[in-house]
Every structure is written in structure tokens, then in C-alpha cells.
Amino acid sequence: MGDAIGVTGAGSGSGDPGSGDPGSGDPGSVAVIAHRGASAAAPENTLAAFDLARRMGADAVELDVRRTRDGVLVVHHNPGLADGRLIRDTDAADLPATVPDLGAALDACAGMWVNVEIKNDPREPDFDPTDAIAEQTAALLVTRDEHHRWLVSAFRLETVDRCRAAAADAGAAIRTAWLTAVVPDDVVDVLVSRGHVALHPWVQLLGRDTVDACREAGLDVNVWTCDDPGRMAELIEWGVSGLCTNLPDLALSVRAGSAATG
């Protein structure tokens, strides 16, 4: 998603995406989603960040997927590496060791569910209008036979649509979500009509009316990216489904406090 370490046991929030009761309002059911792993304490989108998120007790991890020149799905937020090379123009074997392939990243997230964000932005140099990356991502997730652990999202609605359709063609019901900055007025109709289960709105532009409308329609609302404890507590009180944060240990503490007082 857009742009001191406490280590605990497993989290007590949502065990898989979309598993909670949309109308429950239970603060303890709000999922803590580690944004690119525990990215405030470890390098983002690395196996170390995912492992640390698990040890902190996060319920889920959000990570970003791109495709290399030789067609390998790898986890990296930006289209280019620090040295200026584009991932789409680089073979997987020539990437830095810190850039994992998607399979290794999912393995590192064992015990958590995973929000797989497909990076396919028309404004970026690796944009693919055919959405082949969506089909390839769906195929990999289907072969792992853990459909309850995956929630696939993208800013480009057509990319999310293609992933959902590809999974359905393979006989798998993989959950999908739309990632947005500005939430359109008809967002509930859009999501329901296309079969997606969640909205992933930007925290800075999210209002309670949107949360209420989505939850009433049975849709999850996973908010990105929230690192402010006061805002976390407010969003929990609003009844969001998940908090995507660079600070999963802080979010877990806020959630525990909200549950104790709620």
C-alpha cells in the first residue's frame, strides 16, 4: 500500500481476510496488518520484515508484487531498484538478495494471512495493460491451496477484476479488494457488483460514513497506512476491519487498549 520493538505471541484479531462479522463492532476483531512487514523496524518487503511482523503478533502482512524480465513474481514496492535498474528489465537471479520471490515471501508469512498488492499502475514503466501479472499471481496462489490466507488488491480496478476471474476460472475463491486514495460515492455498488469483498482506503481521506456504508453491505474496510495511535483508536471505534500500519506492535497495543475499554 501507499507510501522501540515489542515481540509478542500470535495476534488475537481476524485470523483470515473477511472472516469477521461486519457488524460485530468488536475492537478485538480488528486485524493488524503489517505494511510491507514490520517496516519501521526492518527493511520493507523483506523476509526479515515479515518474520518480525509474525513475532510481534501481527494478524497479517501486506506486500507488493512485481514481475522480473524472466517472468518471476518478486516482492518490491517501487518499479526500480536503488541502483536505478527496473525490475521488469532485470532477471530474478540478478536482483539483490534482499528482494524475495513471492513464494518465499508467503512462506515467511506463515501463521498470518497476506494482502498481496499487485503493482500495475499505468503511470509506472512496468505497466502491463493485459494484466498478465494478475493471472500469474492468481495461478501461484491457487497452487498453494490456502485460499483463506490470501486477499489480493490493486489500485487498478481492472487488475483486481482479472485476478478474481483468473482464480475463479481455476475453481478457487480468492478474496479481492480495491485499493483507493479517493473513495468514489458509488464504491459499495462497484465492489458488490464485481464480487470484491473489501475496500482499502487511504486513512487521510476516510470518513465514518464510508466505513458505515461498507460494513452495512457486508464489506470489509482495511485502512492504509495508519501509524498514529489516536487515529488507530478512532478507526477501531468506527468499526474498521483492519489497520495497515508500519508499526504493528503499536497497533496491537492500541487494539488491546480499545478492547479493554470497549
Backbone bond lengths (Angstrom), bond angles and torsions (degrees), N, CA, C in turn:
res aa  C-N    CA-C-N  psi(-1)  N-CA   C-N-CA  omega(-1)  CA-C   N-CA-C  phi
1 M - - - 1.459 - - 1.520 109.43 -
2 G 1.424 115.80 175.05 1.452 119.43 -175.14 1.508 113.63 -57.88
3 D 1.502 76.27 164.85 1.421 92.63 -169.17 1.556 117.33 -55.94
4 A 19.278 137.05 131.07 1.464 145.44 -49.78 1.511 108.24 -16.79
5 I 1.414 128.07 128.18 1.437 131.32 -166.04 1.525 111.25 -100.06
6 G 1.343 116.11 118.98 1.455 119.03 175.71 1.505 110.20 -100.64
7 V 1.306 119.34 130.54 1.453 123.15 179.22 1.522 108.18 -115.14
8 T 1.344 116.21 121.89 1.458 121.45 -176.06 1.514 109.57 -126.72
9 G 1.308 115.69 -169.93 1.457 120.94 173.65 1.512 110.03 -83.77
10 A 1.322 116.31 -164.12 1.456 121.54 -177.90 1.512 110.96 -63.95
11 G 1.335 115.66 148.65 1.456 121.09 179.09 1.517 111.23 -71.85
12 S 1.344 115.33 164.35 1.466 119.45 -177.89 1.515 112.14 -110.66
13 G 1.332 117.63 10.65 1.454 120.17 -178.24 1.517 111.52 -86.26
14 S 1.338 115.78 -150.72 1.455 121.68 -174.23 1.517 111.49 -63.90
15 G 1.332 117.27 124.80 1.446 121.65 -177.93 1.506 113.84 -75.75
16 D 1.315 119.10 -24.58 1.451 121.00 174.64 1.519 108.73 -151.18
17 P 1.346 117.19 159.32 1.461 119.76 -174.78 1.519 111.72 -64.66
18 G 1.322 114.75 130.71 1.453 119.14 177.51 1.502 114.49 79.46
19 S 1.362 117.62 12.56 1.461 119.40 -174.77 1.515 113.14 -87.41
20 G 1.324 117.24 -15.64 1.458 119.30 -175.69 1.514 112.77 -84.46
21 D 1.306 115.75 167.31 1.457 122.60 175.95 1.522 107.76 -81.67
22 P 1.357 118.82 116.56 1.450 120.45 -176.73 1.510 113.74 -57.22
23 G 1.286 118.04 -24.91 1.454 119.47 -178.23 1.507 114.61 -102.00
24 S 1.321 117.71 9.53 1.467 119.34 -171.05 1.517 113.05 -69.31
25 G 1.354 117.64 -40.38 1.450 120.67 -177.49 1.515 113.34 67.13
26 D 1.316 118.09 15.73 1.460 122.36 -179.15 1.522 109.61 -80.73
27 P 1.345 118.92 115.00 1.468 119.94 -178.90 1.518 112.84 -57.54
28 G 1.325 117.35 -33.12 1.452 120.43 -178.58 1.506 113.81 -69.86
29 S 1.339 117.82 -13.91 1.465 121.04 -179.70 1.517 112.40 -89.28
30 V 1.324 118.49 -5.35 1.466 121.31 -179.53 1.525 109.22 -71.76
31 A 1.318 116.40 123.23 1.462 120.82 -177.41 1.529 110.73 -76.97
32 V 1.314 115.96 137.26 1.460 122.06 172.63 1.524 107.20 -97.46
33 I 1.336 115.26 115.96 1.461 122.83 -174.43 1.527 108.52 -110.28
34 A 1.313 116.76 116.55 1.466 121.31 -177.19 1.527 109.83 -78.28
35 H 1.321 116.40 112.36 1.460 123.72 -175.32 1.529 110.82 -70.88
36 R 1.335 115.76 109.93 1.469 122.01 -174.79 1.523 110.79 58.62
37 G 1.329 115.97 31.92 1.454 122.13 -173.26 1.514 110.17 85.63
38 A 1.315 116.16 -165.74 1.471 120.32 176.24 1.523 107.39 -79.04
39 S 1.327 115.17 72.76 1.470 121.32 -163.64 1.520 114.56 -78.85
40 A 1.332 118.04 -8.52 1.461 118.93 173.72 1.523 111.23 -82.65
41 A 1.326 116.37 -16.69 1.459 120.72 -175.16 1.521 113.33 -116.94
42 A 1.324 117.70 -13.00 1.463 122.44 -179.90 1.524 108.00 -144.46
43 P 1.333 117.91 156.97 1.466 119.59 -179.93 1.527 111.83 -56.82
44 E 1.327 116.13 131.27 1.460 120.80 -173.43 1.526 112.62 -62.08
45 N 1.329 114.70 148.47 1.458 122.59 175.40 1.528 113.18 57.91
46 T 1.326 116.29 33.49 1.462 120.96 176.46 1.521 109.62 -116.49
47 L 1.327 115.60 161.74 1.458 119.64 177.82 1.522 110.65 -60.08
48 A 1.339 116.56 -34.83 1.468 120.25 178.66 1.521 111.19 -63.90
49 A 1.337 117.52 -40.07 1.459 121.22 179.65 1.521 111.41 -67.96
50 F 1.324 117.30 -36.87 1.463 120.43 179.21 1.537 110.42 -70.30
51 D 1.324 116.35 -42.52 1.452 120.45 178.88 1.531 111.28 -62.96
52 L 1.330 115.86 -40.85 1.458 119.41 179.78 1.527 110.66 -66.02
53 A 1.330 117.65 -39.74 1.462 120.81 177.20 1.522 110.43 -58.91
54 R 1.322 116.30 -42.60 1.468 120.19 178.39 1.525 110.76 -62.56
55 R 1.325 116.81 -44.83 1.462 119.93 -178.18 1.531 112.00 -68.85
56 M 1.328 117.10 -27.93 1.459 120.31 175.24 1.530 111.68 -70.43
57 G 1.338 116.30 -24.23 1.459 120.00 -179.75 1.508 114.50 106.76
58 A 1.348 118.07 14.62 1.466 120.85 178.84 1.523 110.40 -60.80
59 D 1.314 115.91 148.46 1.459 121.55 176.94 1.518 112.09 -80.97
60 A 1.339 115.75 -27.43 1.458 120.00 -172.47 1.517 110.14 -153.83
61 V 1.320 114.64 165.71 1.461 122.80 174.39 1.521 108.21 -127.60
62 E 1.325 115.36 140.51 1.466 121.60 169.52 1.516 107.52 -105.31
63 L 1.340 117.10 134.62 1.456 121.46 178.28 1.527 109.99 -143.24
64 D 1.329 115.54 163.35 1.462 122.21 -173.43 1.521 111.02 -114.27
65 V 1.337 116.49 136.91 1.455 121.01 -175.47 1.529 111.25 -118.32
66 R 1.350 114.56 132.33 1.462 122.68 172.05 1.535 108.45 -132.16
67 R 1.331 115.38 174.76 1.458 119.61 -177.18 1.522 110.55 -123.42
68 T 1.327 115.82 137.04 1.458 121.80 -179.45 1.526 110.93 -81.64
69 R 1.333 114.51 175.35 1.468 119.69 179.41 1.523 111.36 -60.19
70 D 1.341 117.07 -36.59 1.459 120.18 -178.94 1.530 112.55 -93.41
71 G 1.338 116.53 18.07 1.457 120.94 169.02 1.510 116.54 81.34
72 V 1.326 117.24 22.09 1.455 120.67 177.91 1.529 109.51 -93.88
73 L 1.316 116.75 134.43 1.466 121.26 175.56 1.521 108.74 -79.95
74 V 1.334 116.03 122.99 1.461 120.87 -179.23 1.525 109.42 -128.88
75 V 1.322 115.15 163.99 1.459 121.23 -174.71 1.523 109.35 -105.75
76 H 1.338 114.94 112.76 1.473 120.81 -179.47 1.519 107.27 -164.15
77 H 1.328 117.14 138.89 1.459 119.78 -176.32 1.523 112.93 -77.16
78 N 1.317 117.33 -50.61 1.460 120.58 -174.85 1.527 111.11 -87.31
79 P 1.329 117.44 155.46 1.469 119.40 177.82 1.523 113.11 -68.37
80 G 1.342 116.63 -22.86 1.455 120.71 -179.30 1.519 112.64 -115.57
81 L 1.326 114.64 157.07 1.453 121.79 175.70 1.524 109.87 -84.76
82 A 1.316 116.30 171.23 1.466 120.88 -179.13 1.523 111.88 -61.98
83 D 1.334 117.06 -27.81 1.467 120.26 -179.65 1.523 113.62 -86.45
84 G 1.332 116.82 4.26 1.453 121.25 176.05 1.515 115.00 97.04
85 R 1.306 118.85 -12.74 1.464 120.85 178.85 1.526 110.62 -70.86
86 L 1.332 116.09 140.89 1.456 120.48 173.92 1.518 109.39 -83.63
87 I 1.320 116.06 139.39 1.460 120.23 179.33 1.520 110.50 -62.49
88 R 1.313 118.04 -36.94 1.467 120.68 -178.89 1.523 111.96 -65.26
89 D 1.346 117.88 -20.44 1.463 122.56 -179.35 1.521 112.46 -103.57
90 T 1.331 116.66 11.69 1.460 121.56 -175.26 1.523 109.75 -126.92
91 D 1.332 116.28 134.34 1.462 119.81 175.51 1.525 109.89 -72.48
92 A 1.316 115.76 151.75 1.461 120.35 -177.36 1.525 112.02 -57.83
93 A 1.325 117.57 -37.72 1.461 120.88 -177.82 1.522 112.36 -66.27
94 D 1.332 117.25 -18.02 1.463 121.19 -177.84 1.527 113.02 -99.79
95 L 1.321 117.13 4.88 1.459 120.50 177.22 1.536 110.12 -79.81
96 P 1.328 116.99 157.47 1.472 118.79 173.84 1.520 110.88 -58.20
97 A 1.314 116.36 150.80 1.465 120.79 -177.88 1.520 112.51 -62.99
98 T 1.332 116.66 -19.65 1.467 120.23 -178.83 1.522 113.00 -79.04
99 V 1.330 117.78 -9.16 1.463 121.22 179.41 1.524 108.29 -94.64
100 P 1.333 118.08 105.60 1.469 119.87 -176.45 1.526 112.02 -84.05
101 D 1.319 115.30 155.82 1.456 117.70 168.66 1.529 108.22 -77.23
102 L 1.316 116.02 163.10 1.466 119.57 -173.19 1.520 111.64 -62.41
103 G 1.317 117.99 -39.15 1.449 119.80 -179.67 1.516 112.67 -60.73
104 A 1.329 116.50 -44.32 1.463 120.40 178.62 1.520 110.98 -64.60
105 A 1.322 116.33 -38.05 1.468 120.13 178.67 1.519 111.06 -64.10
106 L 1.317 117.37 -43.36 1.462 120.41 178.82 1.526 110.74 -64.51
107 D 1.320 116.69 -37.32 1.462 120.02 176.33 1.527 110.90 -61.54
108 A 1.339 116.28 -39.76 1.465 120.99 -179.05 1.524 112.00 -68.57
109 C 1.327 116.70 -18.07 1.464 121.73 -178.62 1.530 111.94 -96.12
110 A 1.314 117.71 17.38 1.460 121.38 179.82 1.527 110.40 -53.62
111 G 1.326 115.36 135.46 1.458 120.92 -178.98 1.511 113.65 92.05
112 M 1.328 117.00 -6.16 1.468 122.10 177.67 1.521 108.51 -126.96
113 W 1.332 117.03 156.91 1.458 118.16 168.67 1.525 108.68 -87.69
114 V 1.315 116.19 162.88 1.458 120.69 -169.74 1.530 110.92 -129.73
115 N 1.323 115.22 127.25 1.455 122.31 170.66 1.525 107.28 -92.13
116 V 1.324 115.67 106.55 1.461 122.29 -179.58 1.531 108.22 -92.51
117 E 1.332 116.45 107.96 1.460 119.74 177.46 1.518 109.67 -92.24
118 I 1.312 116.35 119.90 1.460 121.82 177.68 1.520 108.84 -85.49
119 K 1.326 116.52 121.45 1.459 121.65 179.34 1.527 109.23 -90.04
120 N 1.330 114.82 107.07 1.472 119.87 178.31 1.522 108.36 -149.72
121 D 1.325 114.18 70.23 1.459 122.55 -173.45 1.523 110.05 -96.15
122 P 1.344 118.21 126.57 1.470 120.50 178.81 1.525 113.81 -57.84
123 R 1.326 117.64 -19.29 1.465 120.73 -178.76 1.526 112.20 -87.73
124 E 1.335 117.52 -4.17 1.454 120.63 -176.75 1.525 111.55 -107.33
125 P 1.333 117.76 156.64 1.466 120.64 -171.36 1.512 115.06 -69.72
126 D 1.331 118.70 -15.89 1.460 119.96 -179.44 1.525 112.66 -101.16
127 F 1.327 116.98 16.63 1.467 120.27 -179.10 1.523 111.36 -59.89
128 D 1.337 114.95 134.77 1.460 121.99 178.16 1.525 109.28 -124.98
129 P 1.329 117.77 104.26 1.471 119.60 -177.14 1.525 113.36 -65.89
130 T 1.336 117.94 -14.79 1.467 119.71 178.34 1.528 112.48 -81.23
131 D 1.336 116.54 -12.45 1.470 121.92 -179.18 1.526 112.56 59.01
132 A 1.324 115.93 34.65 1.470 119.13 176.09 1.527 111.27 -60.96
133 I 1.325 117.15 -31.77 1.463 120.27 178.70 1.521 111.05 -64.11
134 A 1.328 117.02 -33.38 1.466 120.00 177.91 1.521 110.60 -67.27
135 E 1.320 116.71 -42.31 1.458 120.72 179.21 1.527 110.70 -65.18
136 Q 1.334 116.62 -41.78 1.452 120.20 -179.29 1.527 111.35 -67.66
137 T 1.321 116.60 -39.17 1.463 120.39 177.44 1.519 110.67 -63.53
138 A 1.319 116.39 -45.73 1.470 119.92 178.30 1.523 110.87 -59.87
139 A 1.330 116.75 -42.62 1.464 120.34 -178.71 1.522 111.17 -61.84
140 L 1.343 117.21 -42.03 1.460 120.16 179.78 1.531 110.87 -65.05
141 L 1.327 116.54 -44.29 1.457 119.88 -179.26 1.525 111.36 -64.77
142 V 1.314 116.56 -38.51 1.467 120.42 -179.97 1.522 110.27 -62.79
143 T 1.326 117.67 -41.03 1.462 120.24 -176.80 1.522 112.26 -66.75
144 R 1.322 117.66 -21.76 1.465 120.35 -179.10 1.530 112.03 -80.69
145 D 1.316 117.33 -14.86 1.464 122.68 173.53 1.531 112.64 54.25
146 E 1.342 115.44 43.71 1.467 121.93 174.89 1.529 108.45 -133.33
147 H 1.317 116.17 53.22 1.456 121.18 -169.25 1.524 113.06 -57.52
148 H 1.332 116.55 -29.70 1.460 120.47 -179.14 1.524 111.96 -66.63
149 R 1.335 118.39 -17.39 1.469 121.31 -176.19 1.522 113.58 -90.90
150 W 1.314 118.53 -8.41 1.469 119.31 -172.00 1.523 112.33 -109.41
151 L 1.314 115.06 140.21 1.465 123.02 169.58 1.521 105.88 -136.94
152 V 1.320 117.49 112.32 1.462 122.42 -174.82 1.525 109.71 -99.37
153 S 1.329 116.14 133.96 1.466 120.60 -179.48 1.518 110.49 -136.99
154 A 1.325 115.01 164.75 1.467 122.15 174.80 1.521 107.50 -165.11
155 F 1.334 115.30 155.91 1.454 119.46 173.39 1.521 110.89 -71.99
156 R 1.305 117.02 -32.77 1.462 121.27 -179.07 1.527 109.06 -85.11
157 L 1.310 116.16 114.26 1.455 121.07 -173.76 1.525 111.37 -61.27
158 E 1.334 116.92 -36.72 1.458 120.38 -179.55 1.537 111.37 -63.24
159 T 1.329 115.93 -31.99 1.459 120.09 178.75 1.525 110.67 -68.04
160 V 1.331 116.32 -42.63 1.464 120.03 177.78 1.529 110.21 -65.38
161 D 1.328 116.52 -41.60 1.459 120.74 177.49 1.527 110.80 -57.18
162 R 1.342 115.48 -45.12 1.467 119.55 -176.75 1.529 111.32 -66.00
163 C 1.325 116.83 -39.01 1.456 120.16 178.82 1.523 110.55 -63.52
164 R 1.311 116.40 -45.63 1.469 119.90 -179.80 1.523 110.47 -62.03
165 A 1.334 116.91 -43.43 1.460 120.42 -179.29 1.523 111.49 -65.49
166 A 1.339 116.91 -40.41 1.462 120.47 -179.51 1.523 110.75 -64.54
167 A 1.329 116.83 -40.65 1.460 120.15 178.13 1.527 110.23 -65.87
168 A 1.329 116.18 -42.29 1.468 120.06 179.53 1.523 110.80 -63.29
169 D 1.328 116.90 -38.26 1.473 120.74 178.19 1.525 111.25 -61.92
170 A 1.340 115.32 -27.79 1.463 120.31 179.19 1.526 111.69 -91.34
171 G 1.323 116.48 5.42 1.451 120.94 177.76 1.514 114.90 81.80
172 A 1.345 116.84 20.24 1.467 120.88 -177.94 1.519 110.15 -118.64
173 A 1.325 116.26 140.97 1.461 121.65 177.79 1.526 108.44 -103.11
174 I 1.321 116.13 82.07 1.460 120.83 177.75 1.520 108.58 -90.03
175 R 1.329 116.60 130.31 1.460 121.56 -176.81 1.523 110.67 -71.14
176 T 1.325 115.05 145.94 1.459 121.22 -177.99 1.519 110.49 -134.96
177 A 1.342 114.95 153.18 1.463 121.38 -176.85 1.516 109.77 -142.35
178 W 1.336 115.34 154.35 1.462 121.38 177.73 1.518 108.85 -103.93
179 L 1.327 114.55 126.80 1.456 123.22 -179.38 1.528 108.41 -96.66
180 T 1.334 117.09 124.35 1.456 120.23 -174.26 1.524 111.35 -137.14
181 A 1.320 114.42 155.66 1.468 120.69 168.00 1.533 107.68 -98.00
182 V 1.327 115.80 -63.90 1.464 121.21 174.66 1.526 108.33 -90.97
183 V 1.313 116.82 126.11 1.461 121.17 -178.64 1.529 109.19 -89.88
184 P 1.331 118.91 120.71 1.466 120.38 179.31 1.519 111.84 -71.12
185 D 1.315 115.93 157.04 1.466 120.53 -178.00 1.522 112.30 -61.85
186 D 1.330 117.02 -31.26 1.461 120.25 -176.20 1.521 112.44 -97.74
187 V 1.338 117.22 26.62 1.466 120.13 -172.77 1.526 112.48 -60.30
188 V 1.312 118.53 -37.96 1.462 120.20 -179.64 1.523 110.30 -63.19
189 D 1.327 117.17 -46.89 1.465 120.69 179.19 1.526 111.08 -61.16
190 V 1.330 116.58 -41.25 1.464 120.71 -179.74 1.521 110.64 -61.35
191 L 1.323 116.52 -48.55 1.462 120.38 -176.86 1.530 111.74 -66.26
192 V 1.324 116.11 -46.57 1.459 119.91 -177.22 1.531 110.61 -65.13
193 S 1.329 116.94 -43.43 1.468 120.21 -176.74 1.523 112.32 -66.49
194 R 1.338 116.85 -26.71 1.469 120.69 -178.91 1.519 113.01 -97.95
195 G 1.315 117.04 -1.72 1.448 120.46 175.22 1.514 115.63 82.19
196 H 1.325 117.76 16.96 1.462 120.20 177.85 1.527 109.85 -87.07
197 V 1.337 115.87 153.68 1.463 119.49 -170.83 1.521 113.88 -106.09
198 A 1.338 117.15 -8.35 1.469 117.68 -173.53 1.516 111.84 -151.82
199 L 1.323 113.39 153.52 1.461 123.09 170.40 1.521 107.83 -108.68
200 H 1.343 116.23 136.10 1.461 121.62 175.38 1.523 108.68 -117.89
201 P 1.330 116.78 87.85 1.469 121.29 -175.14 1.527 111.96 -92.78
202 W 1.331 114.51 155.81 1.462 121.37 176.20 1.521 109.43 -73.98
203 V 1.316 116.46 132.42 1.461 121.96 -174.30 1.527 112.54 -58.53
204 Q 1.328 117.36 -34.07 1.464 120.43 -174.33 1.529 113.28 -69.84
205 L 1.331 117.26 -22.52 1.464 119.81 -176.22 1.528 112.46 -116.64
206 L 1.318 117.04 14.90 1.455 120.13 -176.81 1.521 111.36 -93.16
207 G 1.331 115.49 130.50 1.458 121.62 175.08 1.515 111.19 -112.69
208 R 1.310 115.58 160.55 1.470 119.64 -177.20 1.521 112.22 -63.96
209 D 1.318 117.57 -30.20 1.462 119.69 -179.12 1.526 111.38 -62.04
210 T 1.338 116.57 -35.88 1.459 119.96 178.02 1.518 110.52 -67.16
211 V 1.323 116.81 -43.82 1.467 120.51 177.70 1.522 110.26 -59.58
212 D 1.321 116.77 -46.69 1.464 120.84 -179.18 1.526 111.51 -60.38
213 A 1.338 116.76 -44.29 1.468 120.84 -177.63 1.529 111.10 -65.40
214 C 1.315 116.15 -42.45 1.468 119.66 179.87 1.520 110.99 -66.48
215 R 1.311 116.85 -46.24 1.457 120.03 -177.42 1.529 111.33 -65.32
216 E 1.339 116.16 -36.81 1.467 119.54 177.42 1.523 111.03 -62.77
217 A 1.352 116.10 -31.83 1.462 120.94 -179.80 1.527 112.40 -86.47
218 G 1.336 117.28 2.65 1.453 120.39 179.42 1.510 114.40 83.33
219 L 1.331 116.99 16.74 1.462 121.76 -179.19 1.521 110.42 -98.47
220 D 1.315 116.44 143.63 1.456 120.82 174.04 1.527 110.06 -81.26
221 V 1.326 115.90 155.00 1.463 122.98 177.09 1.524 107.61 -130.44
222 N 1.333 115.77 107.32 1.460 122.21 178.30 1.518 108.42 -109.40
223 V 1.322 117.06 113.72 1.463 122.96 -168.45 1.523 110.91 -93.02
224 W 1.347 116.16 137.02 1.469 121.22 175.80 1.523 109.38 -125.07
225 T 1.283 118.07 155.38 1.450 129.41 -29.35 1.519 105.67 -106.27
226 C 1.314 118.31 123.33 1.460 122.59 -170.74 1.521 110.50 -115.15
227 D 1.336 116.05 117.42 1.465 121.94 178.18 1.524 112.53 -118.93
228 D 1.331 117.18 3.26 1.458 121.61 -178.89 1.527 109.72 -95.69
229 P 1.328 118.56 122.08 1.468 119.72 -175.14 1.519 113.96 -62.99
230 G 1.349 117.15 -34.76 1.456 119.47 178.39 1.516 111.79 -65.64
231 R 1.324 116.01 -42.54 1.460 120.31 177.91 1.529 110.80 -67.73
232 M 1.326 117.05 -38.08 1.465 119.99 175.85 1.526 110.84 -56.66
233 A 1.329 116.16 -48.12 1.463 120.33 -178.72 1.525 110.91 -62.35
234 E 1.331 116.41 -39.61 1.464 119.79 178.60 1.523 110.76 -63.31
235 L 1.339 117.15 -45.47 1.461 120.87 -178.41 1.521 111.29 -65.35
236 I 1.320 116.86 -36.90 1.462 120.09 175.71 1.525 109.94 -62.38
237 E 1.323 116.15 -41.94 1.464 120.26 178.81 1.525 111.36 -65.07
238 W 1.324 117.16 -32.69 1.462 121.23 177.42 1.522 111.99 -68.29
239 G 1.327 117.15 -23.00 1.457 120.29 -179.66 1.508 115.22 97.07
240 V 1.353 118.08 27.15 1.463 119.18 176.44 1.526 109.28 -64.72
241 S 1.318 115.54 161.52 1.463 120.68 -179.00 1.513 111.68 -86.91
242 G 1.350 116.27 -35.85 1.452 119.19 -175.83 1.512 112.22 -150.89
243 L 1.343 115.18 150.79 1.465 123.00 175.31 1.513 107.87 -114.55
244 C 1.322 117.12 115.23 1.455 121.09 175.06 1.527 107.39 -91.98
245 T 1.330 116.73 122.44 1.455 120.89 -169.36 1.517 111.46 -146.60
246 N 1.329 115.81 150.09 1.459 121.66 172.02 1.530 111.51 -77.05
247 L 1.335 116.15 -12.06 1.466 122.92 -174.42 1.528 110.47 -122.28
248 P 1.320 117.79 69.78 1.469 118.78 -176.78 1.524 113.56 -62.15
249 D 1.321 117.49 -30.84 1.469 118.83 178.43 1.519 111.05 -65.52
250 L 1.332 117.06 -40.19 1.464 120.98 176.44 1.516 110.96 -65.32
251 A 1.331 116.79 -45.07 1.470 120.37 179.99 1.518 111.61 -61.28
252 L 1.317 117.05 -38.95 1.462 120.27 177.54 1.522 110.91 -63.05
253 S 1.322 117.14 -38.59 1.453 121.17 178.55 1.529 110.47 -66.52
254 V 1.334 116.73 -43.96 1.471 120.50 178.30 1.515 110.87 -62.99
255 R 1.334 116.24 -42.58 1.459 119.78 179.12 1.524 111.69 -61.28
256 A 1.322 115.66 -42.57 1.464 119.49 179.38 1.525 110.85 -62.55
257 G 1.344 116.35 -40.26 1.461 119.86 178.21 1.512 112.02 -66.35
258 S 1.328 116.96 -39.21 1.470 120.70 179.20 1.513 110.64 -66.09
259 A 1.340 116.24 -40.88 1.457 119.29 179.47 1.521 111.43 -66.00
260 A 1.345 117.00 -36.38 1.457 120.75 -178.91 1.519 111.87 -68.35
261 T 1.334 116.43 -34.40 1.464 120.14 -178.13 1.516 112.83 -94.23
262 G 1.343 116.47 -13.86 1.462 120.47 -177.42 1.495 112.29 -83.15
